[in-house]
Amino acid sequence: MAEDNGKKSLKYSLYDGASFAVMEGMTASFVTPFAVALNASVSMIAALTYVPQLFGAFIQLFAAKIVEALKDRRKILVISSFLHAVLWIPLLLIPYATPSRKYLLVVYIALQTMLVQLMQPIGNSLLGDIVPKYERGRFFGLRNKVVGAVSFASALIAGLMLNYLSPKNPFLGFAILFSVAFAGRALSGVFKAMMANPEPDLAHEGKFSIFDFVKRMEKTNYGHFVIYITLFKFATSIASPFFVVYMLKDLGFTYIQFTAMVAAELVASFIAMGIWGKIIDSRGTKFVLYVGGMLAALVPLMWLFSHNFYYLIAVEMFSGISWAAFNLSASNFMFDAVQPENRVRCIAYYKFFEGISIFAGALLGGFLINAIPAWIFISSIPFVFLISGVLRLAASLVLLPTLKEARLIEFGIGHTFFKRYLTIRPSEGLVFEVIGKYHKHEEQKHFEKQLKAEKQKTTAKKDERDDTKKLMKFIGKDISPKKEQHDIGNMHEIEHITEEIEKGK
């Protein structure tokens, strides 16, 4: 029964993601064009990014306390989803407000962002308890593919609608988009209400303040990860709010061309998600994060070489592939590097620093655009792209090597009976242990049996220790009586042991 509920929850999570994607596709790429249609200034467009992120960052500090108070993560998610849906309705009236009240657009988007940022750590924590850890890479890859496909279709319809309706009524198209967004977000809340609701493990949660978290950042793998993401998102946000302005104002793209750019990125991301998910499960999150971080750093630099529409389509496809790797691996890293009982608090603190970095980056980007002359470019925006790309690259080169792999990975070594016996564990490095030769579906069955019968764990561990002793004796390695699992931190030693096994020593 519990297994059936888990499978149903995964299905409802996919439906939730699809409903959310309807809203996301209809609005995420078109809020800034809406501001451009309102003749908003560059400063106001920058404020659309940094003000909501600032509010969203501070709400993160209360996420863990809200969960502690209500002890019902699903209820928090459902209520927040419906409130988020309702906040799309006032945007229908913004075009009819006086010019002095156009700032209300920033206010409503900020309130929406607060709700989204509140839901993220709580939702991630809930999904982390529902999704089996050996399926996370594939499941989140599938979920992101579903979200990507629906977002693509929604964005394509939104762009065609705006292109058709704008000459007749500039704001009628946006009114339809925001109405559909309301319906999609409300439906998302319905599917959230149908998911399983395991109680959060508050008894074993580590109660530590954000100041304690900051003090330990340099000493923990997760702390290094947060530092890297914070600096990378700061560098990204220097440029990200202004790509739309650059396309619509400086390059003079139509809504059809703009939609094609958005669609190209979504399609590439959709195709890449499943591939990156499988690579994460086989190679680990650090490898994919490293690849994604290096590739995403190149995206703003590629915008400097040509204004050609078809060239920029290719750049956006490259961007979709790069960010698919970065975002999927970053989300998986959070699950792998944090204990389940501490997920809400740790993810909330991560989101706090991410929000502050996006606020600071967008604020700096808006200042630079107003302060730097155009010189050799058609506007000052490409200079911001250049600065953003250089800083992204610097953050990746300096900080990515400091991260350690945060999930168990199996290495196939040779074709002997002892095919899988090297693993990488969080904060432990390489650990030598006998696992035996079995396939993935057998490992899953083994994992499920362990959950159903706690007594079998003791027997399995005893058998594992006995097999480890036999293997160590077989290859001439001594085992300390106080440490039966022999840590291996040197790849040369691993290779030497492998050669001994293959030779039959």
N, C-alpha and C positions, 0 to 999 in steps of 0.2 A: 504493500500500500504506500509506504513511504517512497519507494522507488518510482511508482506510478505518479505520485504527486510531484516528485522531482522532475520527471519527464514532461508532465503537463506544465509545470512552471517554466521550463525551458521553452516550450512552445509559446506560452503566453508572453514570455520575454521577447520572443521574435515578433509577435504581433504588436507588442508595445513599441518595439523599435521601429516597425513599419509605420505605425500611426504617428509616432514622433517624427519620422522622416518626412511624412506629408507636410507637417508644419515646418520642418527645417528646410525642405526644398522650396516651399512657397515663400519663405521669408528670409532665411539666413543670408542669401546673396542679394536680396532686394530691399533690405532696410536702408542701406546706404544709397542706392538709386532713388529711393523714396525721398531721402533727405536732399539729394541733388535736385529732384523735381520740385522740392520746396524752396529751391535757391538758397540752401544752407551754405554757410561759409566753411572754409577749410577747418577753422577752429571748432565749429560745431560738429563737423563730421569726425574730427579727432575725438571730441568729447563723447560722441556716440560709442566710442571704444573704451576710453579710459575711465569715464565716470561710472558706467555700469560695472566695470571690472573692480573698481575701488570698493563699491558697495558690496559686490559679490564676494570680495576677498574677506571683508570683515564678518559677513554672515557665517563664514566657515568656522570661525572661532566658537560659534554657539551650536554647531552641528552635534558634537558629542554630548553636550549638556541637554539638548532637546531629546536625543535618543535615551539618555539616562532618565529623563523626566517622564517620557511617554512610554518607553519600553516597547514601542510598536513601530518598526521601521516602515512597514507597508502603509499604515495609516498616514504617516508623515508624507510619504511619496504620493499617495492618492490625493490628499488634500492640496498639496503643493501643485500637482498637475492641473487640478481644476482651477485653482487661483491663477495659474499661469495662463490657462485658456481664456479666462475672463478678461485678462489684461490686454488681449488683442482688440477687444471691442472699442475702447476709447481712441485707438489709432485711426479709426474710420472718420473721426471728427477733426483730426489735426489739420487737414488742408483748409478747413473753414475757420480756424482760429486766427486771431490777429497776429501780425508778424512778431510782436513782442512775446507771444505765447508759444512760439514754435519750439521753445526749449522743452515744452511738455513731452515732446518726442523722446528726448534724452531721459526724462523722469520715468516714463512708462517702460522704456527699454531697461533702465536701471532696476526697476522693480522686478521685471521679468528675469533679469540676470541673477538677482538675489535668490529667487526661487530655484532657478536652475542650479546655481552653485550650492545651495543648501541640499538639493536632491542628489548631487553627484557623489559625495562621499557616502551618503546613506544608501543610495542605490548600488554603488559599487560594493559596499559591505554586504548587502543582502544577496547580490548575485554571487559574490565570493563564497557565501555559505551554501548556495544552491548548486552552483556548477561544480562538478567533480574536477579536482585539480589536474587530472591527467587528460581532461577534455577542454581545458580553458582556451588553449591556442586555437584549436579547430572551432570551438563554439563561438568565441568572440570574432574569429575570422568570418564564420558564417553569418553571425548577427550583423557585423559591419558590412558584409556584402548585401544583405537584405536592406539595411539602412541606405547603403550607397545606391542600390538599384531604384528604390522608391524615391530617394532624394533626387536622383537624376531625372526620373520621369516627372516628378513634381516641378523641378526647376525648369525643365523643358517646356512644360505646359504653361508655367508662370511667365516665362520669357515670351512665348508666342502670344499669350494673352495681352501682355503689356504692349508688345509691338503692334498688335492689331487695334487695341483700344486707345492707346495714347494720343493719336492724332485727333480722335473724337472727344475724348475726355481723359485728360492726363492722370486723374486720380481714381477713375472707376476701376481700372485694372487692379490697383493696389487695394481698393476696398474689397474686391473679390478674393484677393490673396489672403488678406488678414481674416476674412470670414472663414475660409477653408482652414486656415491655421488654427482658428478657435475650435473647429470641429475635430481636427486631427489631434490636438493636444487633449481635448476632453476624452476622446476615444482611447488615447494612451493611458489616461487615468483609470478607465474602466478595466483595461487589461492588467494594469498593475494590481488592481483590487482582486484579481483572480489568481495571482501568483501565491506560492507558498510563503509562509511568514514565520520562519524559525526565529525563536527568541534570541536576541543578541547576548553574547557571553559577557555580561557586565561584571560577573563575580571575579573573573580572572583578568579583566582589563587593567592595563597599566595606567594609573592616573598620573599623568605628567602634563605640566603646563607648556605653553608654546615657548616659554623662556628655557625650560629644561630641554625641550626639543632642539632649540638653537644651540645650546651648550654642547650637545652631543652630536651635532651634525657632522663635524669633521671626523668623528670616531666611528661612525656607522656607515654601512654600505648604502642604506636608504637615505641617510643624510647627504652623502655625495650625490646620489641621484637627484634629490630635491634641489641641491645647489646648481647642478648642471641644467635641469629643466628651467629653473628660475632665470638663469642667465641667458639660456637659449630663447626662451619666450620673450624676454626683454628685448633681445636683438631682433626677433621676428616682428614684434609689435611696433618697432620703429617704422616699419614699412607697410605692414599688412592693412592698416585702415585706408591706405591711399591708392591701392591698386585699382579699385573701382573708380575713384576720381580720375586717375590717370587714363583709364580706358574710355570713360564716357566724356570727359572734358578735354583732355589734352590730345588724345588720339581720335576723338570723335566717333567712337564705335556706336552702332545702333544697338537697340535692345536685342535684336536677333544675334548680332555678333557677340555681344556680352554674354548672352545665354549660351552660345556655342562654346565660349571660353569656359564657362562654369561646367557645362556638360562634358567637355573634354577631360577636365580634371576628375569629375565624378566617375566617368566610365573607367579611366585608368586606375583610379583608386578601387573601384568595384572589382576589377579583374585582379588587381594585385593583392587584395586583402586575403583571399583564400590561400594564395601562394605564400605570403608572409606568415600566415598562421601556421602552416605546416612547417615552415623553416624554424619558427619559434619553438615548436614542439620537438624538433630534431636537433637544432643547433643552440637553442637558448635565446633568452630575451636580449642579452647584452650584445650578441652578434648583430641582431636585426636593428637594435637601437643605434649601434655604431654606424651601420650602413645608412639607416634613415637620417641620422644626424648629419653625416657628411654630405649626403645628396641634397637634403633640404637646404643646406647652407649655400648651395650653388644656384638655387632657383632665382633669387632677386638679381644675382649677377648676370644671369642669362637674359634678363629683360633689357639690359643695356645695349645689346648688340644690334637690334633691329626693331622696327615698328611694324614689320610685315605681319599681317593678320595670321597667315598660315604658320609662320615661324612661331608666333606666340601661342597658337593652338598646341604645337608640339611641346613648347615650354610648359604649358599647363598640364599636359599629359605626364610629362616628367615630374611635375610638382605633385600630381595625384599619386604616382607610384612612390615617391619619396616620403610624402606625409602619411601614406598608408603604413609604411614600415615604421615610421617614427611614432605615430599615435598608437598603433596596435601594440608595439613592443613596450611603450611607456606605460600603457594601462595594464599590461600583463606583469610588468616589473613591479608595480604597486602591489598586486595580489601575491606575487612570489616572495617579496622581500619583507612583508609585514605579517606578523601573527594575526590570525583571524579576529581575536578579541580586541586587537588594537587598530583594526582597519579604519573604523569611522574617524577616530582621532588623528591617526597618521595621515590619512588621505585628506582630511579637512585642513590640516596644517600645510600639506603640500599645495592644496588648492588656494590657500591663503597667500602663500608666497608667489604662486603662479599669477594670481590676480593682481597683486601689488606690482609684479614685474610687467604685466601687460599694461597696467595703468601708467607706470613710469615710461615705458617704451613709447606708447602712443602719444603721451604728453611731449616727450622729447622730439618725436617725429614731427608733430604739428609745429613745434617751435622752429625746428630746422628748416622746414618748408617755407616758413615765413621769413626766415633770416638769411637763407642761402640764395644767391642769385642763380639764374638759369645757366649762364655761361654757355657751354657747348651743347647742352641739352635743350629740348623744347620747353622744359619747365624745371623747377628745382626738385621735383619728386624723384627723378632717377638718381640724384645724389643720395637721397635717403635710401634708395634701393642698394646702392653701393655700400654705404655704411652698414646697413643691416646684414648684407651678405658677408662682409669681412668679420663682423662681430660674431655671427653665427659660426663661421668657420673656426675662429679663435676659440670659442667656447667648446666646440666639439673636439678640437685637437688637444686642448689642455685637460679637459675634464673627463672625457669618455674613457681614457685609459685608467682612470682611478676607480672605475666601477668593477664589481665582481659579479659573476653569474649568480642569479638568485633563484634558480630552479633546478630540480633533479633532471639530469640528462643521462641517457644511456649511450655508451660507446661500444660499438661492435669491434672486437679485437680478434682478428684471425677467424678460423673456422673450427676451433676445437670445442669441446664440451663447455669450457668456461668462456663462452662467447661474450657474456655481459657481466662484467664485475667491477667496472669503474663508473663511479657516479660523481656528479658535482652537487654539493649541497650548500644551501645558504650559509654563508659565513664559516664554512668548514673547509673549503677547497676540495681537493680530490680525496676521496675515501675509498680504500680497498675493501671490498666485501664480496662474498660469493652470492650471486643471484640465481645462477643457473640459466639454462637455455630454454626460453619460452617466448611465445609471441605476444603481441600487444593485447589481443582479446583475452588471452589467458591471464595477463597482468591485471586487466580490468576485473575479471572474475575474482582473482585473488584479492584485489583491493576491496571488492564488495563483500567478500566473505569475512574479511577483517573487520568491517564495520558491523556486521551482524553478530559476530562471536568474538568478544574481547579475549576469551580464554585462548583462542587459537594464536593470538599475538605472542603470548609467552612461549608457546611451543615452537612457533616459527622462528622466533629470535634465538631460542636455544639451538635449533637445528642449524640456523645460519652460522652461529658461533662455532659449532662443531665442524661444519663444512669449511669455515674459514681457517680453523686450526689445521685441518687436513691439507688444505691447499697450501698454506704457508709452509707446512712441514714438507709437502711435496716439492716445492720450489726452493727449499732451503732457507726460508725466512723465519726468524724467531718472533714469537709474539710475547709481548710483555703481559704478565698476569693482570696488570692493572689497566691494560688498554688492548682489548681483543680486536678492536677495529683499528687497522693500521693505516694511518693517514699517509698519503703520498703527495708531496708538494713539488716534486721534481719530475719533469717530463722525461729526463734521461733515465731515471730509475724505472718509470713506467715502461719505457721501451725495452729496458733490460729484462724486466720481469716477463714481458710479452714474449721476447725471444726465447727465454728459458722454457716457457710453457710450450711454445711451438716446437722446440727441439726435444721435448719430452723429458727434460731434466727434472 
